[in-house]
Amino acid sequence: MRIKFKIIFLSSLFSFILFIKAQSNSSLSERDGWKNLNLREKIGQTMVILGKYYDHKTFKGEGLKAFFEKYPIGGLFLPDWYYFYFAPKDSSMEYYIKESIKDYAANSRYPLIFMEDFERGLGLQYPESYTQMPVEMALGAAGLEQLAYRYGQSIAKEARDFGMNWLLHPVVDLNMNPLHSLVLERSISDDPDFALPLLKKQIAGLHSQDIITTIKHFPGDGATIRDQHLMTSQNPLSWEEWQKTYGKVFKELIAYEAPSIMVGHLIFPAYQKEKFNGNLLPASLSSELIIKLLKTEMNFNGVVISDALNMGGVAGYYANELETSIASFAAGVDLMLWPDLAFMDTLEARILRKEIPMERLDDAVQRIWAVKERFGLLRKPQKLFNPLAEQDRISADQIATETAEKAVTLIRGEKDSLPLDPKKSKKILLVNVSHTDKSQLFMPTKKLLEDKGFEVTLQYSLGYRDWNWRMDSLAYFDKIIACFENKYFDPVGLPFLKGTEAESVWMFNMLPKEKMICVSYSNPYYLNFYFQHIPVLINAYSSDRYMQEAVVKALTGEIPFRGKSPVKLDHDILK
């Protein structure tokens, strides 16, 4: 009996060892699996193309299988603005995108990257299905690390529900220049020591759901007034200043094992020496910044992603967008964002002609493969979508509410001006100040105030030339609440006010100051710059319903103003 037991034990032990060895070999095989890819498959791993689903599913009249045989790309970016034109009218856009994800996944030989930005969750694009989180700067104003973790986790769960596995998020830029037009409220702060703990917690929350994160935009945006969409931007700091600010952020997040970094279309004169046709190259085209600084000196072993290759900031250095893409890859970018399909054909030909070394491609693919292994993307998932539980939806709503209520910031509040009381200030004029008429956006504020007993009139702008001759008619109102909504990139161009918006500022400064309350639902610098005398100034950072609800609660004394400005408002440049 004892001998029989020993035989059974040894047999089981041998089987267990073989199982462990097989698992080890399987893992090793997966880890080195990129070596078995053919040349076009390797190139495909470096491409995240726009998900032009209608074009791809009708490829040469044969469909997606033929498409992937010809172009075995590794990933797709799925923008709502493309699907808007092709989604069937009898189905929601979300449903159509999910159906396309299923179709892409079924026809690709390898697991695919499904990518989007979703910097504040999915609710901005798909408000009927997901939560529109307050912006990053609101998270900075709230200043709570555990809230940042939950914020990241919630966005990740929504992304997983939608089929995403890689986000171009979070923005880790520091908004150091109040005249910058692109970073602004997408940034947590202008202070690296304040921003880093919140960024780390948010990244940890995203990673908890196996969402691959991308920190952006190396070597750091937000210190100049240039917009990378329009032109090549720059980081104008000295080497010493950069090391204490942007450099510190990227170094610490690299040490925190950030899986990918997006390089921006911006130059860094304090570091760069090499010129191309007399010009410094933007980071997205600069081997000096990518290979020498980022990969070698800063020891970044993850994936370097280009910013979108159709932006003005990367244009003009090479003959066309295709040549720009090839140059970006040769300079050290591992994962190309929105290259044309011709990128695969062209890179294949140039590698075969030995114009671009095979080692450059192998380095890129190995980096991408390692990140995929880390996040479980080397095998096709059993399910593409992780449906949100009802508790997840409730939790997302709670996180958005908490972020807003702890972010709303009173930057000036004279005694006796607040809280608002319908017994003392019943008639309120609510004025939307924005580039175009967005007054309907503030219907939640109107309704919330009316529910509290106020009589509210909603108006778009109070332009001086339209209203100065009838200024006396405004005496009817006890309070005038100006709601500024002019967020980054909407409209494109420098951030400060012109036209009707500027004339509204003129008008507000002409009105009795005790009647005025100004709230910025976007740019945090507006109010401190434009208004020296108005007694109540509030920064709310974004115009989602959560921030509107928090502002009304704070104005009426239901909650205290708890937010602290995460950026310096009193800049010399604004004096």
C-alpha positions as semicolon CSV with decimal commas, in nm:
position;residue;x (nm);y (nm);z (nm)
1;M;0,000;0,000;0,000
2;R;0,286;0,233;0,095
3;I;0,465;0,149;-0,234
4;K;0,146;0,217;-0,430
5;F;0,108;0,551;-0,252
6;K;0,467;0,644;-0,339
7;I;0,408;0,559;-0,705
8;I;0,091;0,771;-0,714
9;F;0,270;1,056;-0,534
10;L;0,573;1,046;-0,767
11;S;0,348;1,022;-1,071
12;S;0,147;1,324;-0,955
13;L;0,463;1,517;-0,875
14;F;0,605;1,437;-1,220
15;S;0,280;1,549;-1,384
16;F;0,283;1,868;-1,180
17;I;0,643;1,941;-1,283
18;L;0,556;1,880;-1,647
19;F;0,255;2,112;-1,608
20;I;0,469;2,388;-1,453
21;K;0,731;2,340;-1,722
22;A;0,464;2,356;-1,993
23;Q;0,323;2,671;-1,840
24;S;0,672;2,819;-1,823
25;N;0,740;2,726;-2,185
26;S;0,401;2,869;-2,284
27;S;0,482;3,196;-2,109
28;L;0,827;3,203;-2,265
29;S;0,675;3,131;-2,602
30;E;0,428;3,416;-2,555
31;R;0,700;3,647;-2,432
32;D;0,918;3,576;-2,734
33;G;0,627;3,528;-2,971
34;W;0,702;3,853;-3,149
35;K;1,009;3,685;-3,297
36;N;0,782;3,454;-3,494
37;L;0,598;3,739;-3,664
38;N;0,673;3,804;-4,028
39;L;0,793;4,147;-4,138
40;R;0,451;4,295;-4,213
41;E;0,308;4,156;-3,890
42;K;0,590;4,320;-3,697
43;I;0,524;4,652;-3,867
44;G;0,154;4,610;-3,795
45;Q;0,229;4,587;-3,424
46;T;0,363;4,944;-3,440
47;M;0,043;5,087;-3,592
48;V;-0,272;5,220;-3,427
49;I;-0,484;5,336;-3,718
50;L;-0,812;5,525;-3,725
51;G;-1,100;5,280;-3,707
52;K;-1,253;5,359;-4,045
53;Y;-1,481;5,062;-4,008
54;Y;-1,695;5,119;-4,314
55;D;-1,385;5,136;-4,537
56;H;-1,224;4,835;-4,375
57;K;-1,526;4,606;-4,386
58;T;-1,570;4,681;-4,758
59;F;-1,197;4,642;-4,834
60;K;-1,159;4,541;-5,202
61;G;-1,513;4,408;-5,185
62;E;-1,390;4,118;-4,972
63;G;-1,423;4,246;-4,615
64;L;-1,221;4,252;-4,295
65;K;-1,054;3,914;-4,340
66;A;-0,893;4,036;-4,662
67;F;-0,809;4,365;-4,494
68;F;-0,616;4,196;-4,212
69;E;-0,441;3,961;-4,454
70;K;-0,308;4,262;-4,642
71;Y;-0,262;4,492;-4,342
72;P;-0,216;4,298;-4,016
73;I;-0,231;4,614;-3,803
74;G;-0,197;4,592;-3,426
75;G;-0,449;4,846;-3,304
76;L;-0,737;5,080;-3,374
77;F;-0,836;5,420;-3,242
78;L;-1,215;5,442;-3,253
79;P;-1,333;5,805;-3,261
80;D;-1,701;5,889;-3,228
81;W;-1,661;6,165;-3,488
82;Y;-1,587;5,905;-3,760
83;Y;-1,868;5,671;-3,662
84;F;-2,109;5,963;-3,645
85;Y;-2,126;5,966;-4,026
86;F;-2,160;5,590;-4,077
87;A;-2,354;5,451;-3,781
88;P;-2,698;5,324;-3,888
89;K;-2,974;5,561;-3,790
90;D;-3,167;5,283;-3,621
91;S;-2,891;5,202;-3,368
92;S;-2,693;5,400;-3,115
93;M;-2,337;5,496;-3,199
94;E;-2,211;5,305;-2,894
95;Y;-2,379;4,988;-3,018
96;Y;-2,235;5,030;-3,367
97;I;-1,882;5,087;-3,235
98;K;-1,909;4,779;-3,014
99;E;-2,027;4,575;-3,310
100;S;-1,726;4,696;-3,508
101;I;-1,495;4,596;-3,222
102;K;-1,642;4,244;-3,233
103;D;-1,592;4,232;-3,608
104;Y;-1,234;4,359;-3,595
105;A;-1,142;4,119;-3,314
106;A;-1,295;3,817;-3,489
107;N;-1,102;3,880;-3,812
108;S;-0,760;3,966;-3,667
109;R;-0,515;3,681;-3,612
110;Y;-0,372;3,855;-3,306
111;P;-0,530;4,039;-3,010
112;L;-0,590;4,403;-3,099
113;I;-0,529;4,728;-2,918
114;F;-0,853;4,925;-2,891
115;M;-0,761;5,280;-2,802
116;E;-0,919;5,617;-2,720
117;D;-0,834;5,925;-2,510
118;F;-1,128;5,934;-2,265
119;E;-0,939;6,180;-2,046
120;R;-1,245;6,238;-1,829
121;G;-1,428;5,917;-1,892
122;L;-1,670;5,823;-2,167
123;G;-1,953;6,054;-2,066
124;L;-1,829;6,350;-2,269
125;Q;-1,883;6,154;-2,592
126;Y;-2,158;5,919;-2,473
127;P;-2,352;6,100;-2,200
128;E;-2,657;5,874;-2,226
129;S;-2,458;5,565;-2,130
130;Y;-2,165;5,684;-1,918
131;T;-2,061;5,938;-1,656
132;Q;-1,922;6,274;-1,762
133;M;-1,652;6,321;-1,501
134;P;-1,525;6,666;-1,401
135;V;-1,191;6,753;-1,562
136;E;-0,843;6,672;-1,428
137;M;-0,800;7,019;-1,277
138;A;-1,112;6,962;-1,069
139;L;-0,941;6,652;-0,935
140;G;-0,645;6,876;-0,853
141;A;-0,868;7,130;-0,678
142;A;-1,019;6,850;-0,468
143;G;-0,666;6,732;-0,386
144;L;-0,752;6,387;-0,249
145;E;-0,534;6,090;-0,342
146;Q;-0,793;5,821;-0,270
147;L;-1,046;6,011;-0,479
148;A;-0,792;6,020;-0,764
149;Y;-0,758;5,641;-0,742
150;R;-1,134;5,590;-0,757
151;Y;-1,161;5,843;-1,041
152;G;-0,907;5,644;-1,246
153;Q;-1,068;5,313;-1,157
154;S;-1,412;5,435;-1,261
155;I;-1,288;5,560;-1,599
156;A;-1,115;5,224;-1,650
157;K;-1,430;5,027;-1,575
158;E;-1,629;5,233;-1,824
159;A;-1,354;5,188;-2,083
160;R;-1,362;4,811;-2,027
161;D;-1,739;4,811;-2,069
162;F;-1,687;4,982;-2,404
163;G;-1,417;4,737;-2,519
164;M;-1,113;4,963;-2,474
165;N;-0,785;4,828;-2,338
166;W;-0,541;5,120;-2,392
167;L;-0,610;5,486;-2,311
168;L;-0,415;5,796;-2,410
169;H;-0,453;5,921;-2,054
170;P;-0,364;6,085;-1,820
171;V;-0,232;6,427;-1,920
172;V;0,069;6,486;-1,692
173;D;0,160;6,827;-1,835
174;L;0,193;7,121;-1,598
175;N;-0,010;7,426;-1,692
176;M;0,256;7,683;-1,608
177;N;0,153;7,949;-1,861
178;P;-0,197;8,096;-1,817
179;L;-0,202;8,196;-2,184
180;H;-0,155;7,838;-2,301
181;S;-0,456;7,721;-2,500
182;L;-0,441;7,343;-2,496
183;V;-0,346;7,200;-2,156
184;L;-0,535;7,430;-1,917
185;E;-0,798;7,237;-1,718
186;R;-0,679;6,905;-1,867
187;S;-0,385;6,940;-1,627
188;I;-0,404;6,859;-1,257
189;S;-0,177;7,145;-1,151
190;D;0,124;7,362;-1,230
191;D;0,317;7,216;-0,934
192;P;0,494;6,879;-0,985
193;D;0,507;6,796;-0,614
194;F;0,134;6,850;-0,582
195;A;0,044;6,673;-0,907
196;L;0,256;6,360;-0,873
197;P;0,073;6,183;-0,585
198;L;-0,262;6,242;-0,755
199;L;-0,130;6,122;-1,091
200;K;0,019;5,807;-0,939
201;K;-0,304;5,718;-0,764
202;Q;-0,509;5,781;-1,076
203;I;-0,274;5,563;-1,283
204;A;-0,297;5,290;-1,018
205;G;-0,676;5,305;-1,042
206;L;-0,663;5,267;-1,420
207;H;-0,415;4,980;-1,397
208;S;-0,633;4,802;-1,142
209;Q;-0,868;4,720;-1,432
210;D;-0,584;4,626;-1,670
211;I;-0,619;4,943;-1,872
212;I;-0,287;5,045;-2,028
213;T;-0,214;5,411;-1,957
214;T;-0,026;5,672;-2,156
215;I;0,133;5,972;-1,988
216;K;0,160;6,274;-2,214
217;H;0,309;6,493;-2,373
218;F;0,688;6,446;-2,339
219;P;0,898;6,658;-2,282
220;G;0,606;6,851;-2,129
221;D;0,350;7,100;-2,259
222;G;0,183;7,397;-2,092
223;A;0,474;7,640;-2,049
224;T;0,430;7,833;-2,373
225;I;0,131;7,977;-2,562
226;R;0,162;7,756;-2,869
227;D;-0,086;7,483;-2,965
228;Q;0,059;7,165;-3,116
229;H;-0,248;7,123;-3,335
230;L;-0,162;7,442;-3,519
231;M;0,218;7,465;-3,512
232;T;0,525;7,316;-3,351
233;S;0,513;7,406;-2,985
234;Q;0,800;7,409;-2,739
235;N;0,906;7,363;-2,382
236;P;1,095;7,690;-2,320
237;L;1,235;7,608;-1,974
238;S;1,604;7,593;-1,895
239;W;1,753;7,247;-1,833
240;E;1,764;7,319;-1,460
241;E;1,400;7,438;-1,450
242;W;1,287;7,142;-1,657
243;Q;1,455;6,890;-1,426
244;K;1,268;7,038;-1,128
245;T;0,930;7,040;-1,305
246;Y;0,844;6,836;-1,614
247;G;1,156;6,624;-1,587
248;K;1,068;6,536;-1,230
249;V;0,715;6,432;-1,330
250;F;0,831;6,206;-1,612
251;K;1,121;6,058;-1,412
252;E;0,899;5,967;-1,118
253;L;0,627;5,821;-1,338
254;I;0,885;5,618;-1,530
255;A;1,005;5,483;-1,194
256;Y;0,636;5,415;-1,118
257;E;0,644;5,187;-1,425
258;A;0,436;5,395;-1,664
259;P;0,380;5,158;-1,956
260;S;0,376;5,419;-2,234
261;I;0,466;5,782;-2,297
262;M;0,331;6,002;-2,574
263;V;0,585;6,237;-2,729
264;G;0,450;6,575;-2,831
265;H;0,505;6,792;-3,134
266;L;0,720;7,032;-2,937
267;I;1,087;7,123;-2,928
268;F;1,306;7,146;-2,619
269;P;1,582;7,402;-2,697
270;A;1,754;7,363;-2,359
271;Y;1,848;7,006;-2,448
272;Q;1,848;6,979;-2,826
273;K;2,148;7,058;-3,043
274;E;2,081;6,870;-3,366
275;K;1,898;7,060;-3,641
276;F;1,719;6,953;-3,958
277;N;1,717;7,207;-4,239
278;G;1,814;7,470;-3,983
279;N;1,535;7,383;-3,736
280;L;1,514;7,184;-3,416
281;L;1,283;6,888;-3,464
282;P;0,976;6,833;-3,245
283;A;1,005;6,545;-2,998
284;S;0,789;6,326;-3,222
285;L;1,065;6,345;-3,489
286;S;1,374;6,379;-3,269
287;S;1,598;6,080;-3,197
288;E;1,787;6,318;-2,969
289;L;1,484;6,351;-2,742
290;I;1,339;6,001;-2,783
291;I;1,641;5,771;-2,794
292;K;1,910;5,978;-2,624
293;L;1,711;6,154;-2,351
294;L;1,399;5,945;-2,290
295;K;1,507;5,589;-2,363
296;T;1,874;5,608;-2,267
297;E;1,934;5,882;-2,008
298;M;1,594;5,845;-1,840
299;N;1,598;5,466;-1,883
300;F;1,244;5,438;-2,016
301;N;1,182;5,080;-2,126
302;G;0,816;5,113;-2,213
303;V;0,640;5,212;-2,535
304;V;0,689;5,554;-2,694
305;I;0,373;5,667;-2,876
306;S;0,353;5,952;-3,124
307;D;0,089;6,217;-3,090
308;A;-0,150;6,220;-3,386
309;L;0,045;6,244;-3,710
310;N;-0,209;6,473;-3,879
311;M;-0,136;6,772;-3,654
312;G;0,017;7,100;-3,767
313;G;0,294;7,073;-3,509
314;V;0,460;6,782;-3,690
315;A;0,394;6,903;-4,045
316;G;0,632;7,081;-4,282
317;Y;0,955;6,904;-4,191
318;Y;0,911;6,629;-4,449
319;A;0,741;6,615;-4,787
320;N;0,411;6,469;-4,667
321;E;0,238;6,287;-4,383
322;L;0,369;5,947;-4,494
323;E;0,732;6,061;-4,490
324;T;0,669;6,225;-4,154
325;S;0,543;5,893;-4,016
326;I;0,849;5,707;-4,143
327;A;1,082;5,971;-3,996
328;S;0,898;5,954;-3,662
329;F;0,943;5,577;-3,646
330;A;1,309;5,601;-3,744
331;A;1,360;5,860;-3,467
332;G;1,248;5,612;-3,202
333;V;0,868;5,617;-3,182
334;D;0,744;5,263;-3,118
335;L;0,369;5,299;-3,168
336;M;0,243;5,526;-3,444
337;L;-0,086;5,708;-3,386
338;W;-0,303;5,731;-3,698
339;P;-0,051;5,641;-3,970
340;D;-0,184;5,579;-4,319
341;L;-0,192;5,216;-4,433
342;A;0,083;5,306;-4,680
343;F;0,312;5,330;-4,377
344;M;0,327;4,950;-4,367
345;D;0,415;4,916;-4,734
346;T;0,673;5,193;-4,723
347;L;0,844;5,082;-4,402
348;E;0,857;4,724;-4,531
349;A;1,032;4,838;-4,849
350;R;1,283;5,055;-4,664
351;I;1,371;4,784;-4,414
352;L;1,423;4,539;-4,701
353;R;1,647;4,798;-4,868
354;K;1,827;4,836;-4,533
355;E;1,750;5,209;-4,525
356;I;1,600;5,157;-4,179
357;P;1,767;4,892;-3,962
358;M;1,572;4,585;-3,860
359;E;1,695;4,647;-3,505
360;R;1,478;4,961;-3,486
361;L;1,168;4,759;-3,570
362;D;1,259;4,475;-3,334
363;D;1,314;4,721;-3,048
364;A;0,971;4,875;-3,107
365;V;0,789;4,542;-3,132
366;Q;0,965;4,398;-2,827
367;R;0,859;4,700;-2,621
368;I;0,498;4,676;-2,738
369;W;0,495;4,300;-2,679
370;A;0,628;4,344;-2,324
371;V;0,351;4,591;-2,237
372;K;0,092;4,360;-2,389
373;E;0,229;4,073;-2,181
374;R;0,217;4,285;-1,865
375;F;-0,150;4,366;-1,921
376;G;-0,261;4,029;-2,053
377;L;-0,302;4,121;-2,419
378;L;-0,097;3,843;-2,578
379;R;-0,396;3,613;-2,598
380;K;-0,738;3,695;-2,733
381;P;-0,968;3,764;-2,438
382;Q;-1,257;3,532;-2,365
383;K;-1,480;3,838;-2,361
384;L;-1,418;4,174;-2,529
385;F;-1,642;4,372;-2,296
386;N;-1,662;4,377;-1,917
387;P;-2,016;4,504;-1,858
388;L;-2,061;4,766;-1,589
389;A;-2,245;4,642;-1,285
390;E;-2,520;4,865;-1,153
391;Q;-2,302;4,936;-0,850
392;D;-2,027;5,059;-1,084
393;R;-2,267;5,312;-1,237
394;I;-2,377;5,426;-0,892
395;S;-2,014;5,451;-0,784
396;A;-1,919;5,656;-1,091
397;D;-2,198;5,900;-1,012
398;Q;-2,081;5,925;-0,651
399;I;-1,718;5,981;-0,755
400;A;-1,817;6,257;-0,999
401;T;-2,034;6,421;-0,732
402;E;-1,763;6,403;-0,469
403;T;-1,499;6,537;-0,708
404;A;-1,719;6,834;-0,798
405;E;-1,825;6,915;-0,444
406;K;-1,469;6,905;-0,316
407;A;-1,332;7,098;-0,615
408;V;-1,554;7,405;-0,643
409;T;-1,325;7,692;-0,543
410;L;-1,412;8,032;-0,403
411;I;-1,132;8,258;-0,522
412;R;-1,300;8,571;-0,393
413;G;-1,597;8,598;-0,162
414;E;-1,684;8,916;0,028
415;K;-1,858;8,880;0,359
416;D;-2,238;8,902;0,338
417;S;-2,234;8,827;-0,039
418;L;-2,309;8,460;0,024
419;P;-2,499;8,238;0,068
420;L;-2,773;8,331;-0,176
421;D;-3,118;8,338;-0,023
422;P;-3,440;8,362;-0,231
423;K;-3,590;8,578;0,044
424;K;-3,321;8,841;-0,018
425;S;-3,221;8,788;-0,383
426;K;-3,512;8,618;-0,554
427;K;-3,471;8,737;-0,914
428;I;-3,161;8,600;-1,084
429;L;-3,027;8,658;-1,434
430;L;-2,811;8,364;-1,543
431;V;-2,578;8,464;-1,828
432;N;-2,388;8,218;-2,043
433;V;-2,058;8,364;-2,169
434;S;-1,899;8,150;-2,441
435;H;-1,780;8,167;-2,801
436;T;-2,114;8,040;-2,928
437;D;-2,450;8,024;-2,758
438;K;-2,430;7,747;-2,498
439;S;-2,704;7,880;-2,278
440;Q;-2,895;7,548;-2,292
441;L;-2,592;7,386;-2,131
442;F;-2,680;7,574;-1,812
443;M;-3,039;7,455;-1,786
444;P;-2,940;7,232;-1,490
445;T;-2,824;7,542;-1,299
446;K;-3,146;7,724;-1,386
447;K;-3,362;7,436;-1,268
448;L;-3,161;7,378;-0,950
449;L;-3,194;7,743;-0,852
450;E;-3,564;7,743;-0,933
451;D;-3,610;7,435;-0,716
452;K;-3,463;7,638;-0,431
453;G;-3,719;7,915;-0,477
454;F;-3,539;8,158;-0,708
455;E;-3,688;8,311;-1,022
456;V;-3,429;8,257;-1,295
457;T;-3,393;8,405;-1,645
458;L;-3,135;8,241;-1,873
459;Q;-2,958;8,467;-2,124
460;Y;-2,672;8,426;-2,374
461;S;-2,416;8,707;-2,331
462;L;-2,454;9,067;-2,224
463;G;-2,244;9,228;-2,496
464;Y;-2,185;9,596;-2,414
465;R;-2,288;9,728;-2,756
466;D;-2,616;9,535;-2,735
467;W;-2,693;9,617;-2,374
468;N;-2,535;9,946;-2,269
469;W;-2,838;10,148;-2,389
470;R;-3,074;9,927;-2,188
471;M;-2,858;9,875;-1,883
472;D;-3,131;10,016;-1,661
473;S;-3,355;9,719;-1,747
474;L;-3,114;9,495;-1,556
475;A;-3,214;9,668;-1,233
476;Y;-3,503;9,420;-1,228
477;F;-3,264;9,145;-1,116
478;D;-3,132;9,104;-0,765
479;K;-2,828;8,901;-0,876
480;I;-2,654;8,837;-1,209
481;I;-2,455;8,513;-1,234
482;A;-2,210;8,504;-1,524
483;C;-2,123;8,150;-1,635
484;F;-1,802;8,141;-1,842
485;E;-1,770;7,832;-2,062
486;N;-1,483;7,853;-2,310
487;K;-1,292;7,530;-2,259
488;Y;-0,964;7,426;-2,417
489;F;-0,971;7,379;-2,796
490;D;-1,328;7,511;-2,816
491;P;-1,281;7,724;-3,015
492;V;-0,933;7,659;-3,156
493;G;-0,695;7,946;-3,085
494;L;-0,559;8,146;-2,796
495;P;-0,770;8,111;-2,482
496;F;-0,863;8,462;-2,379
497;L;-1,180;8,644;-2,473
498;K;-1,276;8,836;-2,786
499;G;-1,596;8,963;-2,946
500;T;-1,920;8,913;-2,755
501;E;-1,739;8,738;-2,472
502;A;-1,507;9,034;-2,414
503;E;-1,795;9,278;-2,445
504;S;-1,980;9,082;-2,177
505;V;-1,682;9,132;-1,945
506;W;-1,702;9,504;-2,024
507;M;-2,070;9,503;-1,931
508;F;-2,024;9,308;-1,608
509;N;-1,764;9,557;-1,490
510;M;-2,009;9,841;-1,558
511;L;-2,290;9,689;-1,352
512;P;-2,335;9,738;-0,976
513;K;-2,067;9,509;-0,835
514;E;-2,279;9,389;-0,544
515;K;-2,513;9,224;-0,796
516;M;-2,242;9,028;-0,977
517;I;-2,127;8,669;-0,928
518;C;-1,885;8,523;-1,183
519;V;-1,823;8,151;-1,227
520;S;-1,567;8,000;-1,464
521;Y;-1,666;7,655;-1,582
522;S;-1,344;7,623;-1,780
523;N;-1,030;7,838;-1,780
524;P;-0,921;7,896;-1,416
525;Y;-0,739;8,222;-1,496
526;Y;-1,024;8,424;-1,647
527;L;-1,185;8,566;-1,338
528;N;-0,876;8,676;-1,152
529;F;-0,759;8,848;-1,472
530;Y;-1,077;9,024;-1,581
531;F;-1,242;9,128;-1,256
532;Q;-1,076;9,343;-0,988
533;H;-1,392;9,460;-0,813
534;I;-1,660;9,190;-0,844
535;P;-1,709;9,047;-0,494
536;V;-1,775;8,678;-0,572
537;L;-1,552;8,478;-0,809
538;I;-1,575;8,100;-0,833
539;N;-1,370;7,846;-1,029
540;A;-1,560;7,534;-1,126
541;Y;-1,324;7,398;-1,400
542;S;-1,583;7,213;-1,615
543;S;-1,948;7,255;-1,708
544;D;-2,077;6,902;-1,651
545;R;-2,391;6,869;-1,441
546;Y;-2,188;6,759;-1,138
547;M;-1,995;7,085;-1,127
548;Q;-2,314;7,285;-1,187
549;E;-2,486;7,107;-0,898
550;A;-2,186;7,166;-0,672
551;V;-2,177;7,537;-0,758
552;V;-2,547;7,581;-0,678
553;K;-2,508;7,394;-0,349
554;A;-2,210;7,609;-0,252
555;L;-2,376;7,935;-0,359
556;T;-2,681;7,858;-0,145
557;G;-2,484;7,737;0,157
558;E;-2,578;7,370;0,128
559;I;-2,209;7,274;0,114
560;P;-1,894;7,475;0,193
561;F;-1,645;7,584;-0,071
562;R;-1,374;7,324;-0,017
563;G;-1,163;7,343;-0,333
564;K;-0,820;7,504;-0,341
565;S;-0,677;7,640;-0,664
566;P;-0,425;7,386;-0,794
567;V;-0,261;7,652;-1,014
568;K;-0,112;7,990;-0,938
569;L;-0,364;8,256;-1,048
570;D;-0,159;8,571;-0,988
571;H;0,093;8,553;-1,274
572;D;0,323;8,837;-1,375
573;I;0,226;8,771;-1,736
574;L;-0,133;8,866;-1,649
575;K;-0,050;9,194;-1,479
